[in-house]
């Protein structure tokens, strides 16, 4: 009986530890765009978990059609968020995946286009 109680207790601890970690994990956004030239990604974001000391951080990653990372940058703005503007160098013609990643990320006014 004691062994069962201990196993049950450990499972509960593991469960209650995993749930907050999964909630605080990064929420990805991903979309594809086809074109060539300078790729611009702009908008506003809020992120982070201020009451837990997690700052407003957002990663912008661009992958080519082969899945290779061709551009990456990080925006870090204290606790809350802000505006962002990311632009790549001249990209050859192709289909690109733009991925936005951050803890509790909310993006608004998102614009992704080739110049």
Helices and strands as residue ranges (DSSP letters): H 2-23, E 29-46, G 50-52, E 57-63, E 69-76, E 81-101, E 106-114
